[in-house]
Amino acid sequence: MANNDPPELVRTHYEITVTVPTLEEQKQLQIDSAVPVLVTSETVMDSTEKAVMNVITRYRGDRCQLSGIVLLPRKKTKQGIVGE
């Protein structure tokens, strides 16, 4: 990274929880209080450990499927290939 280059994005922290819906969530998601809400949170960190993006999403717990792909970068180091 050159002196003028912005810090690189280096990691993402994910959190997945299930909660009881608030009154606002019940209205927005058109659910009653018995339907759980799946909450996902993603925080992207740069190379200085600064959070540069945070995304929180809420889904109906009775009509959702969560799937994703994680790409693992591979880098050669003195100790071998990291990220496999």
C-alpha positions in Angstrom: 0.0 0.0 0.0 1.5 3.3 -1.1 1.3 6.4 1.2 -1.6 7.9 -0.7 -3.6 4.6 -1.1 -6.6 4.1 1.1 -6.4 1.2 3.6 -7.4 -2.2 2.2 -10.6 -4.0 3.3 -9.2 -7.0 5.2 -12.0 -8.8 7.1 -15.7 -9.0 7.7 -17.4 -9.8 11.0 -20.8 -11.6 10.7 -23.3 -12.0 13.4 -26.6 -13.8 13.0 -29.3 -13.7 15.7 -33.0 -14.4 16.2 -35.1 -12.0 18.1 -38.7 -11.3 19.1 -40.1 -8.7 16.7 -40.6 -5.1 17.8 -44.0 -3.4 17.1 -42.3 -1.6 14.1 -40.8 -4.9 12.8 -44.3 -6.5 13.0 -45.7 -3.7 10.9 -42.9 -3.6 8.4 -42.6 -7.3 7.9 -46.4 -7.9 8.2 -46.0 -10.5 11.0 -47.5 -11.1 14.4 -45.6 -11.2 17.7 -45.2 -15.0 17.5 -43.0 -14.9 14.3 -39.3 -14.5 15.1 -37.0 -12.1 13.2 -33.7 -13.3 11.8 -31.2 -10.4 12.2 -27.9 -10.4 10.3 -25.1 -8.0 10.9 -22.0 -7.5 8.8 -19.1 -5.2 9.7 -16.3 -4.7 7.2 -12.9 -3.7 8.7 -10.0 -2.0 6.9 -6.3 -2.7 7.5 -6.2 -0.1 10.3 -9.0 -2.1 12.1 -11.4 0.7 11.4 -15.0 -0.3 10.7 -15.8 1.1 7.2 -19.3 -0.4 6.7 -22.0 -1.9 8.8 -25.1 -3.6 7.4 -27.9 -4.8 9.5 -30.8 -6.7 7.8 -33.9 -8.2 9.3 -35.9 -11.1 7.8 -39.2 -12.8 8.7 -38.1 -15.9 10.6 -40.9 -18.0 9.0 -40.0 -17.3 5.4 -36.2 -17.1 5.0 -33.2 -19.0 4.0 -29.7 -17.7 4.5 -26.8 -18.8 2.4 -23.6 -17.2 1.2 -20.2 -17.7 -0.3 -16.9 -16.8 1.4 -13.9 -16.4 -0.8 -10.7 -17.2 1.0 -7.7 -15.4 -0.4 -4.4 -17.3 -0.7 -1.1 -15.6 -0.1 2.4 -17.0 -0.1 4.4 -16.3 3.1 7.7 -17.5 4.5 5.6 -20.1 6.5 3.8 -21.4 3.4 0.5 -20.6 1.7 -2.0 -19.0 4.1 -5.8 -19.0 3.6 -6.3 -22.5 2.4 
